[in-house]
């Protein structure tokens, strides 16, 4: 298979299943520097929008459905926090790597480690927790595995 279909204008969003979008949206806005996606033109809230296009109220959950975030620069993908009834079980099969340390060729390991630890501290204050650190003597690599407020793993490196 080669490339996308000729009629395709490939785009994608990242969808994260969760129990409480209202917990994850503020965390990931802070973690990524994203903003909450405003509702489409003409709608006061996302709930109003979804109801206006026929989505049953029973599918909307609580609140105003502010469950997606976007990169204000337009470079990163839209992220939708899809509310699901089942809890997270087991290890993520896909996770985000937040690259804050810098390029190995340009930034010494000690400086990369400082940057990573500063970001880990910031993310812990925003609601994340450290799962483990990959810190092997003699290896020019360092990262920290973290979990978001619902237990989804991500790495800071």
N, C-alpha and C positions, 0 to 999 in steps of 0.2 A: 504494500500500500504506500502510495507516495502523496504527500501533501493533503490539503483539505479539498473538499469538493469544489469545483470551479464556481458554483453559485453561492458558496459559503463566504460569509464575512465572519470568521471565527472570533468569538469573544467568549469570555467565561466569567462566572462568579464563583466564589468559594462559598459553599454552604456548610454550616456547622450545626449539627443536631444538638439540641440542648433542652433542658427542662424550663429554664427561666431566662429568656432573652434579655429581660430587664436587668439581670445581673451581669451578663456577658457583654452587652453593648457598651456600657461605660468603661469596663475594664479594657476591651480591645480598642476603643477610641483612644484611651490614654496610652496603651502599649504601642500602637502603630502611628499615632498622630493623625488618625482618620477623623471624620466628622459623621454625625448621625445623618443619614440620607433624608432630605426633606421629602414630604409627600409630593406626588405629581401636581402640576399646576391645576388650580381649581379645587383642590381638596384641602380641607383644614388639617386633617389628620390622616394617617395611613388607614385607620379603621374606616373613616368616611370614604376613602378611595376604594378600599376592598369591597365595602357594601355597595358602592355605586356601580361596580362592574359585576355584581351578582354573587360574590362570595358569601356563603351562608354565615350568619353571625356565630353559629355553633363551631365554626372552624377557626374563629379569630382569637380565641383565648381572652385573657383579661387585658385591660389597658388600651392604649392607642396604637398598638402594633408597631412601635418604632423599633424595628428588628433588623435593620440593615444599616451598614456603614460604608462610606466611600472615602477614597483618597482625594483630598482637596486638590492635589496637583493633577489628578486624572491619570497617574501612571499605574497605580496598583489596582487590583481587581476589587469589585464590589464584594462585600461579605454579608451574607444573609444568615441570621441566626434563626434556624427553623425550630419552632417549638415542637417537641415530640413527647409522647407520654411515657416511653420506656427510659429507664436510667442508663447511663453509660456503663458498659461492662467491658473490662479488659483494656488492652493497649490500643491506642489509636493506630490506624493503618496509614494515616497521613497526618503530618504535623507541620507547623510553621517553624522556620529557622529565622530568628531575628539576628541579622548581621550587624553588630555594633563594634566589634573589635578592630576591624581594619584589615588590610591586605597583609599577609605574612611577609611578602617581599619588601614591604615598606614600613611596617610597624613591628617593633620588637615584641616578643612574647610578654614580657613584663608589662608593657604599656597596653597591649591587647587585654590582658588579664584585668588590669585596673578599669578599663572601659567596660568590660563585661560585668565585673562586680558592681560597678556604679549602676549599670542598667538593672541588674538583678535586685539591688536594693530599692530602686525606684519602682520596679514591678511588684515587689513584695508589698510595698506601701500601698499599691493600687489594688491588692487583693490576691496576687499570685503566691505560690509557695515553691521552695526549692525541693526538687525530687532527688537530684544527685549532681555531683560535679565530676567532669572528666578531666582529671589532673594527674597525668602520668609524667614522672620525672624523665627528662631526656627526650621528650616528644614535643615538638614545636606546635602544639595544638592545645586549645583549652576551650571548653564550652560547659554550660550549665543547663541541665534538663529541669524544666519548671512545669508547674501545673496551674492552669487558670482557675477561676473561682468554681467551676464545675468539674474540675479534675481532668481536663484535656491537656495532654502533654504538648510542650513546645520547647524549643532550644534557644538559648542566647549564646552567641559565639562571635 
